[in-house]
């Protein structure tokens, strides 16, 4: 069964550094998402992406964040200048189409630690 | 604004006992609700969605618009049900808003 994959599984970085988190969505899916979960808190929506542009973004997704689909398979989340509070688990998800009630399939997550 | 509340962070039940994981929501539109589950060292995965009115692994959930609830129930808990359970609300923009989750432990 196809799965969403994410790399790296863990990343440690210094405050102020740029990080790029990578995701490979399920191949025939068209809608992509990033969520994050700060330790002990709920999973929070960051951004959704469709047809090579952002569809929706939350208040968390400020100018420090960007997303890109650089080729036909990867979907990346870039944090330009990391802050301590960016430490979290970042989940990528994809769905086949943007209709309501369409299942979102999640990746295993990347644990980011900002020191 | 939308909100999903799961009042119990931790819930322990004995094997064979009934289990109910509570979820309440607040949303001005027509709610689309899901339960996601995360087993130990596994990824977040869909358990069930309200529109399907299905039973998955013995779990059911009924949307009660009057009480704005979507509680997850199973009549007889099994050890393999031990996991983290998240209630989620999908808005018209297809984004998921999650509750804080309930960690269910089934005691043998």
Backbone of each chain as ProteinMPNN parsed JSONL, in Angstrom:
{"seq_chain_A": "XXXXXXXXXXXXXXXXXXXXXXXXXXXXXXXXXXXXXXXXXXXXXXXXXXXXXXXXXXXXXXXXXXXXXXXXXXXXXXXXXXXXXXXXXXXXXXXXXXXXXXXXXXXXXXXXXXX", "coords_chain_A": {"N_chain_A": [[0.85, -1.187, 0.0], [0.623, 2.189, -0.902], [2.457, 4.851, 0.684], [2.865, 7.947, 2.469], [5.982, 9.477, 2.639], [8.612, 10.806, 4.688], [11.496, 12.835, 5.087], [14.241, 14.335, 6.869], [13.997, 11.829, 9.513], [14.602, 12.803, 11.979], [15.804, 15.984, 12.994], [18.27, 18.161, 14.065], [18.986, 21.481, 14.8], [20.627, 24.689, 14.822], [19.44, 27.656, 16.351], [18.218, 30.157, 14.19], [19.181, 29.071, 11.893], [18.491, 27.754, 8.607], [16.088, 25.328, 7.701], [15.073, 22.5, 5.794], [12.383, 20.513, 5.292], [11.427, 17.417, 4.046], [9.07, 15.751, 1.941], [7.439, 13.024, 0.446], [4.612, 12.734, -1.209], [1.771, 10.499, -1.663], [1.616, 8.973, -4.819], [-0.459, 9.538, -6.779], [-1.834, 11.548, -5.643], [-3.197, 14.85, -5.158], [-3.45, 16.929, -3.43], [-1.827, 18.585, -0.851], [-0.43, 18.788, 2.441], [0.864, 20.419, 5.375], [1.372, 19.84, 8.782], [1.912, 20.54, 12.254], [3.153, 19.434, 15.438], [3.682, 20.49, 18.507], [5.497, 19.384, 21.322], [3.474, 17.667, 23.549], [1.252, 19.077, 22.851], [-1.572, 19.832, 20.672], [-2.097, 18.536, 17.312], [-1.467, 20.768, 14.73], [-2.718, 22.626, 11.999], [-0.798, 23.815, 9.293], [-0.436, 24.53, 6.493], [-1.945, 24.211, 3.261], [-1.729, 22.843, -0.045], [-2.124, 23.066, -3.475], [-2.23, 22.377, -6.896], [0.186, 23.611, -7.449], [0.226, 25.857, -5.826], [-0.285, 27.701, -2.759], [-3.147, 26.832, -0.968], [-4.464, 27.322, 1.412], [-3.565, 28.785, 4.517], [-2.419, 28.8, 7.904], [-2.382, 30.933, 10.842], [0.016, 30.41, 11.988], [1.758, 29.932, 9.96], [3.893, 31.902, 8.968], [5.957, 34.507, 7.475], [8.371, 33.258, 7.704], [8.107, 30.725, 6.894], [7.891, 28.521, 4.083], [6.614, 26.749, 1.256], [7.117, 24.242, -1.226], [6.955, 22.585, -4.342], [9.219, 21.098, -5.771], [9.721, 19.273, -7.778], [8.207, 16.526, -9.566], [7.615, 14.838, -7.476], [8.486, 15.49, -4.827], [7.618, 17.362, -1.886], [8.167, 20.178, -0.127], [8.895, 21.741, 3.031], [10.085, 24.727, 4.129], [11.866, 26.352, 6.64], [12.917, 29.451, 7.272], [14.553, 30.898, 9.102], [15.183, 29.474, 11.877], [13.457, 29.288, 15.006], [13.485, 28.844, 18.575], [10.954, 28.034, 19.358], [10.035, 26.697, 17.166], [10.575, 24.093, 17.41], [9.321, 20.926, 17.088], [7.132, 18.244, 16.059], [6.799, 17.6, 12.704], [4.354, 17.013, 10.38], [3.616, 15.702, 7.22], [0.977, 15.478, 4.873], [-1.235, 13.947, 2.48], [-3.863, 14.037, 0.046], [-6.242, 12.546, -2.199], [-7.998, 14.132, -3.651], [-9.504, 17.394, -3.405], [-11.973, 17.268, -2.123], [-14.456, 17.532, 0.432], [-14.347, 15.452, 3.292], [-12.562, 13.736, 2.172], [-10.039, 11.386, 2.667], [-7.122, 12.161, 4.462], [-3.804, 11.25, 4.196], [-1.197, 10.523, 6.31], [2.292, 11.232, 6.788], [5.164, 9.786, 8.512], [6.333, 11.737, 10.022], [8.654, 14.384, 10.896], [10.919, 14.996, 13.348], [11.794, 17.963, 14.68], [14.326, 19.708, 16.25], [15.248, 22.633, 17.716], [18.031, 24.323, 18.761]], "CA_chain_A": [[0.0, 0.0, 0.0], [1.473, 3.388, -0.96], [2.505, 5.651, 1.9], [3.581, 9.221, 2.457], [7.265, 9.356, 3.325], [9.206, 12.079, 5.097], [12.904, 12.823, 5.492], [14.744, 13.251, 7.703], [13.091, 11.479, 10.613], [14.977, 13.715, 13.054], [16.75, 17.025, 12.621], [18.667, 19.099, 15.111], [19.569, 22.646, 14.165], [20.856, 25.851, 15.678], [18.538, 28.791, 16.156], [18.63, 31.06, 13.123], [19.523, 28.305, 10.689], [17.406, 27.336, 7.716], [15.89, 23.879, 7.561], [14.129, 22.049, 4.767], [11.797, 19.209, 5.582], [11.011, 16.854, 2.767], [7.933, 14.829, 1.947], [7.02, 12.468, -0.834], [3.209, 12.329, -1.069], [1.321, 9.356, -2.456], [1.922, 9.432, -6.175], [-1.569, 10.093, -7.552], [-2.524, 12.561, -4.85], [-3.094, 16.187, -5.716], [-3.583, 17.928, -2.375], [-0.76, 18.313, 0.109], [-0.598, 19.542, 3.682], [1.818, 20.324, 6.477], [0.87, 20.043, 10.13], [2.964, 20.364, 13.236], [2.709, 19.111, 16.792], [4.627, 20.806, 19.57], [5.441, 18.338, 22.341], [2.423, 17.8, 24.555], [0.13, 19.878, 22.362], [-2.345, 19.21, 19.605], [-1.644, 18.658, 15.93], [-1.971, 22.045, 14.203], [-2.623, 22.835, 10.557], [0.078, 24.896, 8.845], [-0.632, 24.998, 5.125], [-2.351, 23.243, 2.248], [-1.077, 23.179, -1.318], [-2.807, 22.389, -4.583], [-1.998, 22.957, -8.212], [1.403, 24.413, -7.353], [0.142, 27.083, -5.036], [-0.884, 27.561, -1.437], [-4.6, 26.969, -0.937], [-4.871, 27.867, 2.694], [-2.499, 28.739, 5.512], [-2.846, 29.228, 9.228], [-1.634, 32.071, 11.407], [1.364, 29.952, 12.335], [2.543, 29.914, 8.722], [4.25, 33.294, 8.679], [6.927, 34.708, 6.398], [9.531, 32.385, 7.888], [7.791, 29.419, 6.314], [7.511, 28.452, 2.68], [6.461, 25.394, 0.74], [7.481, 24.146, -2.633], [6.946, 21.26, -4.965], [10.299, 21.371, -6.736], [9.655, 18.337, -8.899], [6.925, 15.835, -9.584], [7.375, 13.926, -6.368], [8.755, 16.035, -3.504], [6.887, 18.519, -1.361], [9.067, 20.595, 0.948], [8.593, 22.841, 3.946], [11.305, 25.411, 4.51], [11.808, 27.358, 7.699], [14.041, 30.283, 6.849], [15.414, 31.225, 10.232], [14.465, 28.745, 12.921], [13.376, 29.798, 16.375], [13.348, 27.761, 19.549], [9.562, 27.579, 19.389], [9.744, 25.868, 15.995], [10.801, 22.689, 17.774], [8.045, 20.228, 17.014], [7.015, 17.171, 15.068], [6.157, 18.125, 11.505], [3.727, 15.958, 9.595], [3.125, 15.949, 5.872], [-0.168, 14.645, 4.521], [-1.726, 14.162, 1.128], [-5.161, 13.448, -0.26], [-6.389, 12.338, -3.644], [-8.633, 15.298, -4.23], [-9.81, 18.34, -2.327], [-13.357, 17.266, -1.655], [-14.637, 17.355, 1.869], [-14.399, 14.062, 3.741], [-11.514, 12.939, 1.548], [-9.053, 10.974, 3.669], [-5.75, 12.659, 4.39], [-2.849, 10.224, 4.597], [-0.093, 11.206, 6.976], [3.617, 10.664, 6.86], [5.587, 9.434, 9.87], [6.76, 12.938, 10.736], [10.046, 14.768, 11.136], [11.061, 15.67, 14.649], [12.758, 19.063, 14.578], [14.761, 20.287, 17.525], [16.024, 23.864, 17.507], [18.807, 24.613, 19.973]], "C_chain_A": [[0.892, 1.245, 0.0], [1.353, 4.217, 0.325], [3.187, 6.987, 1.636], [4.895, 9.013, 3.214], [7.817, 10.742, 3.636], [10.672, 11.868, 5.467], [13.324, 14.218, 5.917], [13.725, 12.87, 8.778], [13.348, 12.393, 11.811], [15.931, 14.763, 12.497], [16.998, 17.928, 13.811], [19.366, 20.262, 14.429], [19.777, 23.763, 15.179], [19.841, 26.936, 15.343], [19.092, 29.733, 15.087], [18.997, 30.364, 11.834], [18.274, 27.985, 9.881], [17.302, 25.819, 7.725], [14.891, 23.615, 6.445], [13.674, 20.649, 5.131], [11.178, 18.677, 4.299], [9.919, 15.804, 2.937], [7.747, 14.305, 0.532], [5.582, 11.989, -0.66], [2.923, 11.062, -1.869], [1.182, 9.809, -3.904], [0.736, 10.022, -6.942], [-2.36, 11.134, -6.777], [-2.224, 13.959, -5.362], [-3.053, 17.277, -4.652], [-2.589, 17.599, -1.27], [-0.896, 19.268, 1.289], [0.663, 19.414, 4.553], [1.096, 20.657, 7.777], [2.072, 19.994, 11.06], [2.346, 20.06, 14.596], [3.847, 19.42, 17.756], [4.416, 19.783, 20.679], [4.362, 18.626, 23.381], [1.219, 18.59, 24.102], [-0.565, 19.183, 21.19], [-1.662, 19.348, 18.249], [-2.295, 19.911, 15.334], [-1.736, 22.144, 12.697], [-1.683, 24.003, 10.272], [-0.36, 25.431, 7.481], [-1.153, 23.848, 4.266], [-1.919, 23.76, 0.879], [-1.744, 22.363, -2.409], [-2.489, 23.12, -5.862], [-0.86, 23.98, -8.166], [1.253, 25.759, -6.667], [-0.529, 26.802, -3.692], [-2.384, 27.78, -1.533], [-5.063, 27.685, 0.312], [-3.659, 27.836, 3.618], [-3.021, 29.271, 6.836], [-2.01, 30.423, 9.677], [-0.198, 31.692, 11.737], [2.299, 30.113, 11.132], [2.87, 31.345, 8.319], [5.343, 33.342, 7.616], [8.184, 33.844, 6.543], [9.343, 31.023, 7.222], [7.531, 29.555, 4.809], [7.396, 26.989, 2.284], [6.721, 25.408, -0.755], [7.299, 22.71, -3.092], [7.966, 21.347, -6.097], [10.308, 20.443, -7.949], [8.35, 17.575, -8.79], [6.63, 14.996, -8.361], [7.534, 14.581, -4.991], [7.867, 17.23, -3.171], [7.656, 18.953, -0.12], [8.489, 21.731, 1.778], [9.923, 23.444, 4.366], [11.014, 26.379, 5.638], [13.077, 28.172, 7.547], [15.039, 30.542, 7.967], [14.746, 30.653, 11.475], [14.54, 29.444, 14.268], [13.21, 28.611, 17.31], [11.943, 27.164, 19.519], [9.136, 26.815, 18.134], [9.995, 24.384, 16.273], [9.466, 21.973, 17.869], [8.192, 19.015, 16.108], [6.262, 17.754, 13.886], [5.642, 16.962, 10.661], [3.317, 16.484, 8.221], [1.921, 15.034, 5.656], [-0.547, 14.915, 3.08], [-3.095, 13.525, 0.988], [-5.344, 13.444, -1.766], [-7.023, 13.534, -4.325], [-9.148, 16.177, -3.115], [-11.234, 18.295, -1.806], [-13.416, 17.028, -0.153], [-14.828, 15.874, 2.172], [-13.408, 13.165, 3.016], [-10.457, 12.633, 2.6], [-7.715, 11.631, 3.412], [-4.836, 11.568, 4.948], [-1.597, 10.919, 5.12], [1.224, 10.454, 6.834], [3.998, 10.394, 8.304], [6.091, 10.621, 10.676], [8.259, 13.127, 10.749], [10.086, 15.495, 12.461], [12.169, 16.703, 14.525], [13.057, 19.605, 15.964], [15.652, 21.479, 17.224], [16.709, 24.23, 18.821], [19.254, 26.072, 20.019]], "O_chain_A": [[1.813, 1.347, 0.81], [0.298, 4.273, 0.957], [3.977, 7.129, 0.704], [4.906, 8.438, 4.302], [7.528, 11.716, 2.941], [11.038, 10.862, 6.075], [12.813, 15.199, 5.377], [12.7, 13.536, 8.924], [12.429, 12.717, 12.564], [16.761, 14.468, 11.637], [16.07, 18.393, 14.472], [20.235, 20.06, 13.581], [19.174, 23.771, 16.253], [19.443, 27.101, 14.19], [20.279, 30.061, 15.083], [19.113, 31.007, 10.79], [17.159, 27.951, 10.403], [18.313, 25.117, 7.753], [13.986, 24.41, 6.193], [14.479, 19.726, 5.26], [10.496, 19.397, 3.569], [9.861, 15.081, 3.932], [7.879, 15.041, -0.446], [5.348, 10.955, -0.035], [3.755, 10.617, -2.661], [0.686, 10.903, -4.175], [0.941, 10.96, -7.711], [-3.434, 11.553, -7.208], [-1.159, 14.224, -5.919], [-2.67, 18.412, -4.933], [-2.522, 16.459, -0.808], [-1.399, 20.384, 1.162], [1.408, 18.438, 4.469], [0.324, 21.613, 7.861], [3.125, 19.469, 10.698], [1.188, 20.381, 14.865], [4.845, 18.702, 17.812], [3.287, 19.367, 20.942], [4.343, 19.687, 24.005], [0.266, 18.766, 24.862], [-0.183, 18.087, 20.782], [-0.765, 20.173, 18.069], [-3.509, 20.094, 15.42], [-0.67, 21.78, 12.199], [-1.757, 25.046, 10.922], [-0.621, 26.624, 7.325], [-0.849, 22.679, 4.506], [-1.765, 24.964, 0.677], [-1.909, 21.149, -2.296], [-2.481, 24.351, -5.899], [-0.938, 25.056, -8.759], [2.039, 26.68, -6.889], [-1.236, 25.809, -3.519], [-2.845, 28.772, -2.098], [-5.944, 28.544, 0.268], [-2.816, 26.946, 3.504], [-3.944, 30.085, 6.879], [-1.078, 30.856, 9.0], [0.691, 32.543, 11.763], [3.487, 30.396, 11.289], [2.22, 31.927, 7.451], [5.619, 32.347, 6.945], [8.966, 33.72, 5.601], [10.299, 30.276, 7.017], [7.02, 30.571, 4.338], [8.002, 26.11, 2.897], [6.57, 26.42, -1.439], [7.467, 21.761, -2.327], [7.613, 21.636, -7.241], [10.836, 20.788, -9.006], [7.48, 17.943, -8.002], [5.518, 14.491, -8.211], [6.782, 14.253, -4.074], [7.437, 17.986, -4.042], [7.785, 18.184, 0.832], [7.713, 22.556, 1.297], [10.787, 22.747, 4.899], [10.039, 27.13, 5.596], [14.182, 27.646, 7.678], [16.246, 30.411, 7.77], [13.854, 31.273, 12.053], [15.529, 30.09, 14.615], [12.841, 27.515, 16.888], [11.765, 25.951, 19.64], [8.003, 26.339, 18.052], [9.66, 23.528, 15.455], [8.589, 22.369, 18.637], [9.23, 18.798, 15.484], [5.195, 18.343, 14.06], [6.389, 16.059, 10.285], [2.748, 17.568, 8.093], [1.868, 13.934, 6.206], [-0.228, 15.966, 2.524], [-3.443, 12.595, 1.715], [-4.714, 14.204, -2.502], [-6.641, 13.908, -5.434], [-9.22, 15.73, -1.97], [-11.657, 19.215, -1.105], [-12.533, 16.404, 0.437], [-15.413, 15.141, 1.375], [-13.413, 11.952, 3.224], [-10.031, 13.522, 3.337], [-7.231, 11.656, 2.281], [-5.072, 11.036, 6.033], [-1.02, 11.782, 4.459], [1.265, 9.225, 6.771], [3.249, 10.731, 9.221], [6.258, 10.517, 11.892], [9.03, 12.175, 10.632], [9.379, 16.481, 12.67], [13.331, 16.366, 14.296], [12.155, 19.917, 16.741], [16.682, 21.35, 16.561], [16.06, 24.42, 19.849], [19.917, 26.486, 20.97]]}, "seq_chain_B": "XXXXXXXXXXXXXXXXXXXXXXXXXXXXXXXXXXXXXXXXXXXXXXXXXXXXXXXXXXXXXXXXXXXXXXXXXXXXXXXXXXXXXXXXXXXXXXXXXXXXXXXXXXXX", "coords_chain_B": {"N_chain_B": [[-15.081, 30.705, 15.241], [-13.428, 27.549, 14.855], [-13.346, 24.708, 17.003], [-12.088, 21.89, 18.719], [-12.654, 19.679, 21.268], [-11.246, 17.452, 23.487], [-11.818, 16.082, 26.37], [-10.496, 14.282, 28.037], [-7.229, 13.478, 28.784], [-5.948, 11.148, 29.357], [-7.0, 7.776, 29.428], [-7.916, 4.853, 30.965], [-8.869, 1.519, 30.675], [-10.171, -1.751, 31.468], [-9.451, -4.772, 29.732], [-11.989, -5.952, 27.638], [-13.902, -4.359, 28.733], [-16.328, -1.696, 28.217], [-15.584, 1.164, 26.188], [-15.377, 4.697, 25.934], [-14.53, 7.454, 24.173], [-14.393, 10.832, 24.495], [-15.53, 13.586, 22.518], [-16.028, 16.878, 21.708], [-17.246, 19.537, 19.704], [-16.933, 22.766, 18.137], [-18.291, 24.699, 15.733], [-19.265, 26.815, 13.145], [-20.213, 26.122, 10.676], [-21.338, 23.336, 8.638], [-20.487, 20.407, 10.171], [-17.723, 18.249, 9.501], [-16.55, 15.35, 10.602], [-13.928, 13.407, 12.067], [-12.198, 10.521, 13.334], [-8.905, 9.99, 14.206], [-6.162, 7.743, 14.662], [-3.243, 6.891, 16.477], [-1.024, 4.483, 16.751], [1.513, 2.991, 18.833], [4.663, 4.115, 17.83], [3.845, 4.35, 15.222], [2.378, 5.905, 12.315], [0.05, 8.655, 12.157], [-3.253, 7.756, 11.508], [-6.314, 7.38, 9.684], [-9.199, 6.489, 11.437], [-12.056, 6.438, 11.543], [-14.812, 8.069, 9.852], [-17.447, 10.436, 10.116], [-19.358, 10.592, 8.126], [-19.441, 8.193, 6.86], [-20.603, 6.414, 8.534], [-19.659, 4.039, 9.579], [-18.327, 1.0, 11.051], [-15.267, 0.486, 12.442], [-12.79, -1.711, 13.311], [-14.391, -2.407, 15.403], [-15.085, -0.038, 16.532], [-17.322, 2.727, 16.821], [-18.831, 5.864, 15.966], [-21.022, 8.441, 16.603], [-22.454, 11.285, 15.211], [-23.686, 13.911, 17.012], [-25.52, 16.506, 16.632], [-27.035, 18.178, 18.203], [-25.845, 18.071, 20.726], [-23.392, 18.755, 19.973], [-21.36, 16.775, 19.635], [-19.09, 14.012, 19.111], [-18.557, 11.314, 19.974], [-16.388, 8.537, 20.489], [-16.851, 5.079, 20.461], [-16.601, 1.781, 21.844], [-17.718, -1.46, 22.426], [-16.337, -3.573, 23.69], [-13.262, -3.435, 24.858], [-10.004, -4.074, 23.499], [-6.609, -5.239, 23.963], [-4.985, -4.389, 21.895], [-6.096, -2.034, 21.178], [-4.956, 0.001, 22.518], [-3.669, 3.161, 22.28], [-3.076, 6.449, 20.859], [-5.708, 8.661, 20.454], [-7.253, 10.845, 18.239], [-9.632, 13.31, 17.765], [-10.995, 15.004, 15.0], [-11.848, 17.897, 13.133], [-13.031, 18.807, 10.017], [-12.862, 21.581, 7.965], [-14.558, 23.702, 5.537], [-12.453, 24.385, 3.914], [-10.99, 22.158, 3.803], [-9.062, 21.704, 5.686], [-7.737, 20.104, 8.553], [-8.741, 20.272, 11.896], [-7.515, 19.471, 14.937], [-8.261, 17.775, 18.025], [-6.806, 17.674, 21.334], [-6.183, 15.11, 21.86], [-6.54, 11.767, 23.196], [-5.058, 9.483, 25.276], [-5.429, 6.159, 25.199], [-5.361, 3.402, 27.282], [-5.458, -0.007, 27.458], [-5.974, -2.291, 29.843], [-4.647, -5.458, 30.538]], "CA_chain_B": [[-13.874, 29.895, 15.052], [-13.655, 26.133, 15.128], [-12.642, 24.156, 18.15], [-12.341, 20.483, 19.03], [-12.276, 19.446, 22.661], [-11.204, 16.093, 24.018], [-11.604, 16.436, 27.771], [-9.652, 13.329, 28.752], [-5.9, 13.251, 28.199], [-5.615, 9.75, 29.591], [-8.131, 6.93, 29.768], [-7.535, 3.447, 31.135], [-9.981, 0.584, 30.863], [-9.764, -3.153, 31.443], [-9.798, -5.548, 28.533], [-13.357, -6.445, 27.664], [-14.81, -3.32, 29.226], [-16.674, -0.708, 27.188], [-14.774, 2.378, 26.191], [-15.945, 5.857, 25.249], [-13.609, 8.589, 24.097], [-15.279, 11.972, 24.27], [-15.117, 14.658, 21.618], [-17.015, 17.924, 21.452], [-16.74, 20.468, 18.711], [-17.59, 24.045, 17.952], [-18.07, 25.113, 14.34], [-20.458, 27.507, 12.657], [-20.676, 25.492, 9.451], [-21.752, 21.946, 8.75], [-19.24, 19.744, 10.576], [-17.257, 16.978, 8.97], [-15.744, 14.897, 11.74], [-13.106, 12.219, 11.899], [-11.313, 10.047, 14.387], [-7.617, 9.475, 13.79], [-5.513, 6.972, 15.707], [-1.793, 6.74, 16.328], [-0.481, 3.403, 17.556], [2.896, 3.233, 19.237], [5.685, 4.117, 16.775], [3.254, 4.351, 13.89], [1.915, 7.216, 11.868], [-1.358, 9.023, 12.338], [-4.061, 7.152, 10.443], [-7.746, 7.557, 9.832], [-9.938, 5.374, 12.01], [-13.354, 6.484, 10.891], [-15.353, 9.398, 9.557], [-18.857, 10.377, 10.496], [-20.255, 10.48, 6.974], [-19.493, 6.81, 6.42], [-21.425, 5.671, 9.494], [-19.114, 2.679, 9.539], [-17.676, 0.502, 12.257], [-13.919, 0.057, 12.126], [-12.159, -2.388, 14.458], [-15.369, -2.442, 16.479], [-15.377, 1.323, 16.987], [-18.334, 3.531, 16.141], [-18.961, 7.235, 16.468], [-22.233, 9.082, 16.087], [-22.461, 12.736, 15.286], [-24.851, 14.452, 17.697], [-25.442, 17.952, 16.388], [-27.638, 18.89, 19.33], [-24.858, 18.148, 21.799], [-22.104, 19.033, 19.293], [-20.43, 15.743, 20.085], [-18.747, 12.932, 18.194], [-17.843, 10.417, 20.872], [-15.953, 7.26, 19.923], [-17.256, 4.027, 21.395], [-16.376, 0.375, 21.513], [-18.348, -2.183, 23.539], [-15.409, -4.456, 24.404], [-11.905, -2.995, 24.518], [-8.949, -5.061, 23.329], [-5.286, -4.676, 24.268], [-4.432, -3.73, 20.702], [-6.714, -0.714, 21.014], [-4.139, 0.996, 23.223], [-3.135, 4.093, 21.283], [-3.489, 7.84, 21.004], [-6.856, 8.9, 19.592], [-7.492, 12.266, 17.983], [-10.835, 13.74, 17.075], [-10.627, 16.092, 14.096], [-12.922, 18.58, 12.41], [-12.586, 19.32, 8.722], [-13.63, 22.748, 7.549], [-14.792, 23.779, 4.1], [-11.175, 24.504, 3.217], [-10.391, 20.819, 3.872], [-8.018, 21.578, 6.693], [-8.161, 19.377, 9.736], [-8.471, 20.841, 13.214], [-7.449, 18.337, 15.832], [-8.293, 17.908, 19.462], [-5.517, 17.433, 21.987], [-5.926, 13.682, 21.894], [-6.73, 10.962, 24.401], [-4.257, 8.256, 25.262], [-6.181, 5.027, 25.731], [-4.594, 2.231, 27.705], [-6.313, -1.139, 27.791], [-5.242, -3.096, 30.831], [-4.974, -6.878, 30.318]], "C_chain_B": [[-14.161, 28.453, 15.45], [-12.812, 25.683, 16.319], [-13.034, 22.704, 18.326], [-11.811, 20.234, 20.433], [-12.336, 17.967, 22.986], [-10.849, 16.232, 25.495], [-10.654, 15.509, 28.522], [-8.316, 13.18, 28.051], [-5.54, 11.778, 28.275], [-6.886, 8.988, 29.945], [-7.641, 5.489, 29.846], [-8.784, 2.617, 31.373], [-9.424, -0.825, 30.872], [-10.215, -3.801, 30.133], [-11.205, -6.103, 28.691], [-14.374, -5.431, 28.156], [-15.18, -2.371, 28.086], [-15.786, 0.526, 27.305], [-15.491, 3.473, 25.415], [-14.938, 6.996, 25.326], [-14.441, 9.802, 23.679], [-14.652, 13.008, 23.333], [-16.287, 15.618, 21.477], [-16.405, 18.937, 20.497], [-17.538, 21.762, 18.726], [-17.254, 24.514, 16.547], [-19.351, 25.696, 13.796], [-21.028, 26.855, 11.399], [-21.173, 24.077, 9.709], [-20.516, 21.089, 9.04], [-18.968, 18.448, 9.832], [-16.239, 16.459, 9.98], [-15.105, 13.555, 11.492], [-12.534, 11.798, 13.241], [-10.054, 9.49, 13.731], [-6.987, 8.749, 14.967], [-4.018, 6.895, 15.412], [-1.331, 5.658, 17.291], [0.994, 3.679, 17.824], [3.85, 3.091, 18.047], [5.107, 4.007, 15.369], [2.744, 5.744, 13.556], [0.448, 7.42, 12.212], [-2.167, 8.417, 11.182], [-5.538, 7.321, 10.747], [-8.369, 6.301, 10.438], [-11.34, 5.335, 11.41], [-13.802, 7.93, 10.706], [-16.864, 9.345, 9.718], [-19.753, 10.126, 9.293], [-20.414, 9.029, 6.534], [-20.401, 5.967, 7.291], [-20.969, 4.208, 9.558], [-18.588, 2.295, 10.917], [-16.319, -0.046, 11.846], [-13.293, -0.51, 13.394], [-13.094, -2.383, 15.672], [-15.739, -1.084, 17.038], [-16.492, 1.945, 16.153], [-18.319, 4.93, 16.733], [-20.182, 7.85, 15.806], [-22.145, 10.588, 16.272], [-23.774, 13.182, 15.925], [-24.782, 15.97, 17.587], [-26.038, 18.749, 17.544], [-26.658, 19.091, 20.476], [-23.476, 18.518, 21.263], [-21.028, 18.057, 19.763], [-20.219, 14.697, 19.005], [-17.919, 11.934, 18.993], [-17.541, 9.086, 20.18], [-16.224, 6.156, 20.936], [-16.857, 2.653, 20.881], [-16.904, -0.433, 22.684], [-17.373, -3.036, 24.354], [-13.974, -4.106, 23.991], [-10.94, -4.164, 24.437], [-7.589, -4.406, 23.607], [-4.712, -3.915, 23.08], [-5.079, -2.379, 20.403], [-5.918, 0.384, 21.721], [-3.419, 1.866, 22.199], [-3.532, 5.509, 21.682], [-4.609, 8.093, 20.004], [-7.112, 10.396, 19.477], [-8.816, 12.444, 17.248], [-10.463, 14.941, 16.209], [-11.846, 16.595, 13.347], [-12.352, 19.099, 11.099], [-13.485, 20.464, 8.311], [-13.823, 22.728, 6.032], [-13.522, 23.908, 3.295], [-10.383, 23.197, 3.267], [-9.26, 20.692, 4.862], [-8.579, 20.863, 7.899], [-7.772, 20.137, 10.996], [-8.587, 19.715, 14.223], [-7.732, 18.737, 17.27], [-6.926, 17.57, 20.03], [-5.2, 15.95, 22.131], [-6.211, 13.044, 23.244], [-5.885, 9.713, 24.269], [-5.045, 7.154, 25.965], [-5.233, 3.895, 26.069], [-5.586, 1.152, 28.087], [-5.492, -2.092, 28.654], [-5.628, -4.562, 30.674], [-5.672, -7.503, 31.523]], "O_chain_B": [[-15.031, 28.182, 16.278], [-11.731, 26.208, 16.589], [-14.187, 22.334, 18.105], [-10.66, 20.542, 20.741], [-13.36, 17.314, 22.781], [-9.69, 16.475, 25.83], [-10.072, 15.904, 29.532], [-8.257, 12.807, 26.879], [-4.908, 11.232, 27.371], [-7.742, 9.492, 30.671], [-7.028, 4.976, 28.91], [-9.645, 2.978, 32.175], [-8.336, -1.073, 30.352], [-11.218, -3.418, 29.53], [-11.563, -6.65, 29.733], [-15.579, -5.634, 28.008], [-14.442, -2.252, 27.108], [-15.308, 0.873, 28.385], [-16.121, 3.223, 24.387], [-14.553, 7.436, 26.409], [-15.105, 9.79, 22.642], [-13.448, 13.265, 23.352], [-17.404, 15.209, 21.161], [-15.194, 19.157, 20.492], [-18.649, 21.836, 19.251], [-16.087, 24.704, 16.205], [-20.421, 25.114, 13.976], [-22.209, 27.025, 11.097], [-21.397, 23.678, 10.852], [-19.591, 21.053, 8.228], [-19.876, 17.658, 9.572], [-15.189, 17.069, 10.182], [-15.653, 12.69, 10.809], [-12.401, 12.605, 14.161], [-10.115, 8.647, 12.836], [-7.238, 9.086, 16.124], [-3.593, 6.842, 14.258], [-1.253, 5.883, 18.499], [1.633, 4.481, 17.143], [3.842, 2.076, 17.349], [5.805, 3.614, 14.434], [2.692, 6.632, 14.407], [-0.282, 6.476, 12.515], [-1.796, 8.558, 10.017], [-5.953, 7.394, 11.903], [-8.093, 5.187, 9.995], [-11.757, 4.325, 10.842], [-13.264, 8.863, 11.302], [-17.481, 8.307, 9.478], [-20.807, 9.505, 9.431], [-21.412, 8.676, 5.905], [-20.911, 4.934, 6.857], [-21.78, 3.282, 9.587], [-18.428, 3.128, 11.808], [-16.232, -0.937, 11.001], [-13.276, 0.152, 14.431], [-12.644, -2.357, 16.817], [-16.6, -0.978, 17.912], [-16.59, 1.72, 14.947], [-17.856, 5.147, 17.853], [-20.344, 7.78, 14.588], [-21.806, 11.087, 17.345], [-24.852, 12.86, 15.425], [-24.076, 16.631, 18.349], [-25.598, 19.862, 17.83], [-26.638, 20.142, 21.115], [-22.507, 18.583, 22.02], [-19.953, 18.447, 20.219], [-21.047, 14.518, 18.112], [-16.734, 11.734, 18.724], [-18.341, 8.584, 19.391], [-15.878, 6.274, 22.111], [-16.786, 2.4, 19.679], [-16.576, -0.13, 23.831], [-17.552, -3.207, 25.56], [-13.538, -4.451, 22.893], [-11.04, -5.123, 25.203], [-7.438, -3.189, 23.501], [-4.028, -2.906, 23.255], [-4.661, -1.67, 19.489], [-6.192, 1.57, 21.532], [-2.661, 1.372, 21.364], [-4.214, 5.737, 22.681], [-4.467, 7.77, 18.824], [-7.178, 11.114, 20.474], [-9.07, 11.797, 16.232], [-9.696, 15.802, 16.641], [-12.742, 15.835, 12.981], [-11.309, 19.753, 11.082], [-14.71, 20.342, 8.307], [-13.314, 21.847, 5.34], [-13.507, 23.577, 2.109], [-9.237, 23.144, 2.821], [-8.563, 19.677, 4.881], [-9.758, 21.001, 8.226], [-6.635, 20.585, 11.148], [-9.636, 19.083, 14.345], [-7.482, 19.869, 17.682], [-6.004, 17.222, 19.293], [-4.08, 15.58, 22.481], [-6.132, 13.691, 24.288], [-5.979, 8.98, 23.284], [-5.291, 7.216, 27.17], [-4.41, 3.484, 25.25], [-6.453, 1.365, 28.935], [-4.461, -2.617, 28.234], [-6.816, -4.886, 30.674], [-6.011, -8.686, 31.495]]}, "name": "protein", "num_of_chains": 2, "seq": "XXXXXXXXXXXXXXXXXXXXXXXXXXXXXXXXXXXXXXXXXXXXXXXXXXXXXXXXXXXXXXXXXXXXXXXXXXXXXXXXXXXXXXXXXXXXXXXXXXXXXXXXXXXXXXXXXXXXXXXXXXXXXXXXXXXXXXXXXXXXXXXXXXXXXXXXXXXXXXXXXXXXXXXXXXXXXXXXXXXXXXXXXXXXXXXXXXXXXXXXXXXXXXXXXXXXXXXXXXXXXXX"}
